[in-house]
Amino acid sequence: MKFHHIPSPHALIAFEAAARCASFTAAARELGVGQPAVSHQITALEEQLGHPLFRRKHRGVSLTRAGQELFDCISVAFGQIDRTVERIKTRRSARLSVGTDFAFASFILMPHLPEFIARHPDIEVNVVTNQTGRFTADQNIDIEISFDHHRPEDVMLIPEQVTPVCSPTLLEARGHPKNIADLRHYPLIHLDDEIDHRWFNWESWLRTAGVRETGPLYGHRFNTYLLVLSATLSGQGVALGWTALLQQHLKTGQLVTLGDVTLGSDRGYVLSCRSNTHRQEQINAFLRWMRELVAQTAA
């Protein structure tokens, strides 16, 4: 489509600035050009339209009827162009920062992240991790995925489901426990929790399973779940397995469950969104994808 009647963009820009500022001089200053250049562009525009657009006064200018009509149209059009350009620039340059803990990033997010990138190649994803999955406001995180209780404003992704797991070698050597309480006599692998026992540890899991007296529970201790998993895979002991995190290990037989008791709680991996209107489109896209991923994983 050809637009035969649209004047020079330079003339329209000069006109819009002069009309808004009510001054050729102020418009020239805003546009970074000389006042004669603005005057020349507007004179050429008036000649093209065949109507005066301004009333020249001793101090400044005011719009004629034709000038007001043109200014109203240009203001709407320029506003739409500006918002569209901003939206495109934001989308093309958006870096979506996702904060989570080491385990969720390693076992769920990173193996599947290429799927999201392939679906949304215009969104750059910045993954930030720490032990807790919690981040302060000044860390510029758009989406936080942490293990916690579910708040009304959050999205529950994966409820906590925990069962004892070990390597096939250890199971072959020790066999299945006679009962839940018998697990106390197996070599246990502990995750040291310095954040108020937000997830099950061996003591709380056994109590929830009905073991009244656990006594001292010995075994190796590690401060990250990645180390716990590494020790478990190498046959060093029995660990508590968060089934959503270890599905691939259980599916391939690298790990096996020890017994048939799986316990849940009202906690789990929850997703919370920070307020960021410039990236809301990207945040919504990630949220939809994460929900699909969790549903597929659960299935």
N, C-alpha and C positions, 0 to 999 in steps of 0.2 A: 504494500500500500504506500502510495506517495502522498505527502502532505504539501500541497502546492501553496498554501496560504500562510504557513508558519514563518514568521520573520526570523532574522538572524538570532541565534541563541545569545550572542554577545549583547545585542540590543535589548533582548528580553531581560537578561540579567541586570543590565544597567538600569532599565526601567523599573524593575522590581525593587532594587536597592534605593533608587531615588524616591519612589512612591512611599516606601516604608520609612525612609529617613526624612521625607519631606524637604530634601535638600540635595542639589546636585553635588555640592562640595562634600557633604557628609557621605554621600554614596561613593564618590571618588575615593575618599579616604578609606572607606570600608573595603573597596575593591582593589585598592593599591594602585590606582591609576590617577592621571591628572584630571582635573575638573573639565577641561575642554574635551577630553575623550568621552566622558559621560554625556556631555551636552551634544556632541556630534552623533553618538549612537541614538539618542532619544529623538533628535531632529530627523535623522534618517528614518526612524520608526514611524514618526508622525507623518512624514511624507508618503511612506508606503501605505499607511492606513487612510490617509486623506482626512485626518481629524487631529486637532490638537489634543494632547494627553495631559498637559499641565497648564496651569495658570501661573505665569512667572510673576513673582512678587518681589518687593524690595528685599525681604528676608525670607528666603526659602521658596517653596512651590507648593501648590495644592492641585489635586486631581480634578480634571474635568469629568463630565458624565461618562465619556468614552474611556477616559483613563481609569476611572473607578471600575468600570465593567471589565476592562482588561486586567486590572490588578486583582480583582476577585478571582478571575479564572486562573491567572498565573500562580497566585498564592496556593490554591488547591493543588494545581498540577505539580508545582515545585515541592510542596509538602509530601505528596505521594511519592515522587521520585526520591526525595531524601530518605523517607522511611523505608522504601524498598531497597535502596542502596545499602542503608545501614543493616537491614535484615540479611541481605546477601553477604555482606562483608563479615557480619558476626557469625553467620553459619559457616562460611568458608574458612574462617580463622579460629573457630571455637575450639578450645582445648578443654575438654571435659575432664575434671579431676575427680577420680574415684578413690576414696580412702577406705581401707579395710585392714584386716589383720593378715599375718603371714599365711595362716592355714587356708583361709577362704581364697586368698589370691592364688596360692599355689595349686590347690586341688580343684577349684571350680572356675574362678575367673580367668586365669591365664590359659588353660587348655581350650577354652571356648571363645576367648576374646577375638581371634581372627574372624569368627563368624559375624560378630557385630561390626568389625571394621569393613568386611566385605559388603555388608548390607548398608553401611553408612560411611562411605569413604571420605566424606567431607567433614567428619568429626574426628578430631585428634583426641585420643584417650590417654590421660596421664594417670597411671596407677601409683598410689602412694601407700606404703604399708608401715605398720608398727605392730607391737605385740598385742595391743588392746583393741585396735580398730577404731579408736576414738580420737577425734582431732579437734583442736581449738578453732575458734572463729577466724583467727588471723592466719591459719594455714591454707586458706583459700580452697577448701574442698567443696565441690558441688554436690557430690553424693557420698554418703557415709554408710558403709555396711559393717555393722559391728554385732558382736554376740551380746545380747542383753534381753531384758524384759520388753515385751511388746507394748508400746505406747499407742494411743489412738491415732496420732498423726503419722506413725510409721507404717511401713509395709512389712509384714512378716513373710520372709522368703523361705526359711527352712526351720521348722520347729526342731527342738533338741530331741534326738533319738540316739541313745547310747547303749552299746553292748560290748562285752569283752572280746578282744581280738588278739590273735597271735599268729606266728608263722606256722605253716604246715609242719615244718620240722619239729617245732616245740610241741605241737599237738600230738605228733606221732610219738614223741619221747615221753610226754607226761600223761597223755590221754585226757578225756573230758573230766571235769570235776564231778564228784558224786552229787553235790548240791552247790547252791550259791555260796554258802559259808565256806566251803572247801577251797574257794578261790584265794582265801587268805594265805594258804600254804604254797601257792605258786609264786614264782618270781614275778613281782609286779613292777611295772614301769609307771612312774608318776610324772605328771605335769605340774611343776611348781606354779602355783597361782598366787600372784601378789596383788590381785585386784578383787578382793572381797568374795572369792569363790563364786564368780558369776556362772561357772559351769560345773558340772559334776567333777568331783575327784573320787578317789577310791573309797574314802571314808563315807562321803555322802551318798555315793551310788550304792554301796553295800547296805547302808542304813535304809535307804529307800526300797531296796530289794527285800527288806525284812530281817537282815542280820542285826541282831540287837547289840552284840558285843563284837567289835572288830579287833580290839587289841592293837598293839603296835603293828603297823604295816610297813615292811621293809622293801627295799628294791631300789633300782636306779632312779635318779631324779634328773629331769631336764627342764629348762626354762622356756622352751618353745615346742610346739606340737610337731614341727618338722623333725626335731631331734628325737622326740618320742617315737615317731613313725619309723625313723631310720633304725633305732634300736630294736623296735618290734620286728621289722622286716628281717633283721639279721639274727633273729631267734633269741634275743637276750631276755625276753619276758613277755608278760601279758599286759596289754594296755587297754584303756577305755577307748573304744572306737566310735567316733561320731559318724554314723552310717552315711549321711549325706556327703561327707568329705571323702570317705574311703570307698565309695561305690566301685571305682575302677579297680582298686586293689582287691576288693572282694570278688568282683566279677572275673578277674584274671586268675584268681587263686593265689595271689601273692600273700594274702591274709585270709584267715578263716575265723569264723566266730567260735567262741568257746562257751558252749551252752546255748540255751534258747531264750534267754531273758533280755529283752530290750526295754529300757526305761526312757520315758519322756518327761518333759517339764513344760512350764509356761514360758520358757526362754527359747531363744533361737537366734538365728541370724536375721536381723531386721535392717531394712533400708530406710534411711531418712534423707530427705532432700533439703539442701540449703536454699534460701531465697535468692534467686538470681534470674531476674526477668530476661536478661539478655541471652541466657542459655536455656530457657525453659523448654524450648523445642528440642534441644539436645538431651536434656534431662528426661523428658517424656519418652523420647526414643529409647534411651538406655533402660528406663523402667519397664517399658513394654517388652523389650528383648529379654531382660532379666527374668521377668515373669514367665515368658515362654520357655526359657532355659530351665528354670526350676521345675516347671510342669513336665517338661520332657524328661528331666533327670528323675523325678519322682515316678513317672510312668515306667 
